[in-house]
Amino acid sequence: MKVIKDSVHDHIHVDGVARDLLDTPALQRLRRIKQLGTVSFVYPSANHTRFEHSLGVYHLACQAIEHLEVEGKRAKRVKAAAMLHDVGHGPFSHNLESLTYRRTGRYHDDVHDLLADGEVGEVLRDHDLEPDTVADLVAGEGRFGQLVSGELDVDRMDYLVRDAHHTGVPYGTIDPGRLLRELAFVDGELVLEEGNVQTAESLLVARALMNPTVYSHSVARISKAMLRRAAERLLDADDDVDATTLQRMDDADLLVALRSCEATADLSRRLDQRDLFKRAVWAEIDAVPGGVIEADHEKIREFEREIADSAGVDDEAVILDVPSRPSMTESSSRVMVSGEIRRLEQQSPLVEALRAAQYSQWRLGVYTPAELRDRVGQAAVEVLGLDIDGALVSEVRNGDGLETTLDQFVD
C-alpha cells in the first residue's frame, strides 16, 4: 500500500490495481496537464493537475463502493476506472477537446485503445480486469459507470472542492462525505436517499457559482479561445502534428510546438507574456440571433472572416467565441422523495432560479488586440446582426487588477 498526502483529502491510501497503475506512463503524464487549463491566467494558484484530481476521484470512489458494499472484481473495476478516468485528456484539459473531436471523432472519455495497449493494459490484465469493461465504466456506462461519470459521480465531487481550494474562491464548497454516505442504488439507478434534496442542491449551487467565477471567467475564455486558435493553426501548418498526436501531448509539449511553429509564433508569444486579446463585444443571449448561437465551426470561421473584412483587419485578429446554450446536467440528479425516485428538477424550486441565472450569465464574445477593439466591435455588431444600440466603455475586474475596456454592447 502507498499513502499519499493530498491537499484536499489529507491522506489517500492506494493499493491493489490502483497502486500498480499509479506509475504507468499514462497516469504520470497527467502530472503535466493542468486541471483548469488557462484559468491560471486569472487565478495564479490554479496550477493543480489531472494527476492529483485522479487520485482524489479514486479516493472518493473507494469510499463510495465501501458504503455501497461493492466488493470483489466489481470494486476493482470501479477503482481502476476512477484512477484512469482522465487518461484520455489532451493538453490543457478540456480547452482543445472541441478541436480534436472535430478531427478524430473522439472525446476524452473514449479510452478503449489507451486502456487496452501498453503498460495500462498489462496492469489491468495482471489483475484479471478486462480493459474494455473498465473503459466502459470511464464512459459512464452500466450500473457502476454512474459512480465514475454521471450526475452524482465522484469526479464532480472532487473537482468542485479541488478547484475551489486551488483558486481560493469559496463557491465550490460541498460535503463529499455526506453525498457519499447518502448514495444508494434503486432499480439500477444511483440516487440520494430520502431526505437529501438539499444535499443534491448543494452540487447544483456549487457548480452554478463556480461556472461564471472560475470556469467561464472572461479572461479564461479569451485565453482558451486564443490557445484553441493557435492549436488549430499548428495542425494546419505542421505536417508532423495531427489531431491524434496533439491529443497525446502534455501542456509542455504543446507550448514547445507552438513556440517552434512560425504560424503560431505570435499567439504563442501573447500567451507566454499574458498579452491577451480584449473583448470587443460581450453580448447577452437575448441580443444574439439563433443562427449565430447554433452556428457550427465552419460558420463561425466565416463570421470571423466577414467581421475582419468589414473592420479592415487581418482575419487572424478576430476570434468569435460562442458558448453552447446554457445547460444544467446536475438538475437531473435523482433523489428519493416519499419513497419514489424523482429528478431534482421536479422537486427543487432552486433549479428554475439557477437556470435563469445561468441564462442571464451567458455571453457571446468577440476578441481582438486592444488597439482594434472599436473597429472590430462595431463590425461584429453589424455582421452578426446583434440587437444592440450602443457601446459601453466600463471598468471591469480582470482577475489581476482593474482595467478599462470596451467590454460590452448594451441596449
Buried (B, 14 or more C-beta within 10 A) or exposed (E): EEEBEBEBBEEBEBEBBBBBBBEBEBBEBBEBBBBBBBBBBBBEEBEBBBBBBBBBBBBBBBBBBEBBEBEEEBBBBBBBBBBBBBBBBBBBBBBBBEBBBEBBEBBBBBBBEBBBEEBBBEBBEEBEBBBEBBBBBBBBBBEBBBBBBBBBBBBBBBBBBBBBBBBEBEBBBBBBEEBBBBBBBEEEEBBBEBEBBEBBBBBBBBBBBBBBBBBBBBBBBBBBBBBBBBBBBBBEEBEEBEBEBBBEBBBEBBBEBBEEBEBBBEBBEBBEEEEBBBBBBBBBBEBBEEEBBEBEEEBBBBBBBBBBEBBEBEEEBBBBBBBEEBEBEBBBBBBBBEEEBBBBBEBBEBBEEBBEBBEEBBBBBBBBBBEBBBBBBBBBBEBBEBBBEEBEEEEBEBBEEEEEBBBBBBE
